[in-house]
Structures are given as C-alpha cells and as structure tokens.
Amino acid sequence: MTTLQEVDGHAPVVARMSVLNRFLPVWIGIAMLAGIGLGRLVPSLNRTLDHVQVAGTSLPIALGLLVMMYPVLAKVRYGEINRVTGDRRLIVPSLVLNWVIGPAVMFTLAWLLLPDLPAYRTGLILVGLARCIAMVLIWNDLARGDATAAAVLVAVNSLFQIVAFAGLGYFYLKIFPAWLGLSTTTVQVSVWSIARSVLIFLGIPLAAGYLTRTLGEKARGRVWYESRFLPRIGPFALYGLLFTIVILFALQGNAITRHPFDVARIALPLLCYFAIMWSVSFGLGRALHLSYPRTATLAFTAAGNNFELAIAVAIGTFGVTSGQALAGVVGPLIEVPALVALVYVSLWARRRFYQTEGESST
C-alpha cells in the first residue's frame, strides 16, 4: 500500500510515519462503519446531535471541521501569498474549473444518470454548485499539495461562492433546463446564509492559523515553528477528519441503510464527477507546466465540494426528508473514500511524472 508521506522524493519511509498516517484509509473505513453502527444502535442520536446547529450544520460536525482545518491553515506561509495570487496559470484555471466546468459536468451527469429521479437530480446539481471550503484542505495536505496555494484558491472560490451560488442555482435549475426542453425547478437561496457559512468554516480557522503563525514566528522564529510546533498540532487535522466522519455517518446512517438502492443510484454520478474533475484538473496542471504541489492543489480544489452548504440549501428549500436532501447527504459519504483514493493516485502520479523531471518534493 502506498503511504501518504514520502521523504525528499525518494521511496516511502514507513519507519518515519505515524500509525495514524500509515493506516489512514483503515481508520477512515472504521470511522464510517462506527458512525453507521452508532446511528443504528442509538436512533435518538440523530435528533440529539442535530439539535444545535451552526450555519445550518450540526454543531459536532462544525466543531470537527474547524479542528480539521486549523492545523492545515496554520501551516500556510502567509507572507508568500503574493507568489500565488500573481500566478494566473493557477488562479484563472481554478476559477474556470470551479465555476464553469464543475457545475456543467454535474448537471450533465445528473441528467444522464438520473433522468427518472428529479429530486435526486436537483440535489446533485446543488452539490455541483457548492465549491469546497473545508475537506479539500485535508486532501491537498495529504497529497503534498501547496498549502499556501490551497488557502488562496479556497478563499477566492469562497468569495465567488457568495456572489455566484444563487445565480448559478437559478440558471442550472430553471433557465438552462428550459432552453433544453427539460423540466425545471426553483430553489431559494439566501446570500447571507452562504456568506455566514464561509465566514464560519473558513474565516475562523483561517484567522486562527494566521495568528498562530504570525505570533509563533515572532516569539520563537520560523525554524522552531515549522520543526517543533507544526508537527505537534498536525495530527489534530486527521483527528478532526475522523471525528467528523463518525458524526456525519452517525447522523445519516439511517438514511443510507433505509435507501441502499437510491444511494447506489446517487453514488454513480458522484463517482464519475470526482474522477472527471480531478483527472481533467490534474491533466490541465500538467499541460500548463505547473509544479506538482500546485497541480495537486488545482486538482483537489476543483474536485471537492462544500457539502455543508449543499445540504443546508436542500433542507431549507425542500425539507429534511426530501430526495434533494438525501442526495446532498450522500455527497460527502461518497466524496470521503473517493478523494482518499485520489490522494493515492496523486502521490503515484507525483512519482511517475514529476520526480524524473527533477520536481521538488515540497
């Protein structure tokens, strides 16, 4: 099994890896099963955990996301952001992939593979419109992407999400289907609810990461900060990920087990979507001669989705028991194993296509 860390571009050094990193897919699988089992054994857990919400997201999931994102954003070298924002080969393709290609791909897959299931189809289109602001940082970090570039792309796409989500939702659910002679639907989305989600799930850990690095380097220097402090807080990103997965599957385990065939129907276009978006984005990064870290960052920021927003919009518009909400729920349940698999594909591609070209491992 390919490991999630390598040293200096050479063969994986298992001895230097923590047990958490070495067997991460195993822990994720256990977390999924534990969550489903917990939800089945304690039916009231769903209502209890979902009773208190933050920006339309269950409080435990919100806390898990914040814990997950903080160590990754504390790793960012904020003083080097200018070198990312000035790279049009990265910024422009990211915007096109996220706001032109991504929604169009999901719309196409939803209509091709779910022509007889309009509720699930609408839910998937909403997932395609919600660009990722949380877990993508973890996948990018595991794949050894550029942490600074990921933070910038997530921030830029978050700003676009605030101003573009509602308009694109109207276009892909109302206008575009009408042009094609297809059935249409309407969704009401509050711009403030989107902005609030971005401010909480990106703004809080981003501010914490920035302050930590600024104050840490000022007090002890960059060498201490990156060689001593970051390794200490690093594992909490994966602890937060595993905790989030357990809670997420506990909350939605009943929906999965009650509708296994529906879940399978929804999963197919999602799997196709993740594979297409990641492959196209990684190939584009190669074609643009981006370094591996930035190519990986481009691919994962284009493939991930903001499931918190998609689920909140689906529930707020169509109801918690609606097919649209179920499609939103299935999104992250498929995204987690799919993007973990793509992390391994990315690391393989790094060795296959970049090391022979003298690409740095960092």
HELIX and SHEET records of a PDB file:
HELIX    1   1 VAL A   14  ARG A   16  5                                   3    
HELIX    2   2 VAL A   19  ARG A   22  1                                   4    
HELIX    3   3 LEU A   24  LEU A   41  1                                  18    
HELIX    4   4 LEU A   45  LEU A   49  1                                   5    
HELIX    5   5 LEU A   59  ALA A   74  1                                  16    
HELIX    6   6 TYR A   78  GLU A   80  5                                   3    
HELIX    7   7 ILE A   81  THR A   85  1                                   5    
HELIX    8   8 ARG A   88  VAL A   96  1                                   9    
HELIX    9   9 LEU A   97  ILE A  101  3                                   5    
HELIX   10  10 GLY A  102  LEU A  113  1                                  12    
HELIX   11  11 PRO A  118  LEU A  129  1                                  12    
HELIX   12  12 MET A  135  LEU A  142  1                                   8    
HELIX   13  13 ALA A  147  TYR A  170  1                                  24    
HELIX   14  14 PHE A  171  ILE A  175  3                                   5    
HELIX   15  15 PHE A  176  TRP A  179  1                                   4    
HELIX   16  16 VAL A  191  VAL A  198  1                                   8    
HELIX   17  17 LEU A  199  GLY A  203  3                                   5    
HELIX   18  18 ILE A  204  ARG A  220  1                                  17    
HELIX   19  19 ARG A  222  TRP A  224  1                                   3    
HELIX   20  20 TYR A  225  PHE A  229  3                                   5    
HELIX   21  21 LEU A  230  ILE A  233  1                                   4    
HELIX   22  22 PRO A  235  ARG A  258  1                                  24    
HELIX   23  23 PRO A  260  ALA A  287  1                                  28    
HELIX   24  24 TYR A  292  ALA A  303  1                                  12    
HELIX   25  25 PHE A  307  PHE A  318  1                                  12    
HELIX   26  26 GLY A  323  ALA A  349  1                                  27    
HELIX   27  27 ARG A  350  TYR A  354  3                                   5    
HELIX   28  28 GLN A  355  GLU A  357  5                                   3    
SHEET    1   A 2 GLN A  53  VAL A  54  0                                        
SHEET    2   A 2 THR A  57  SER A  58 -1                                        
END                                                                             
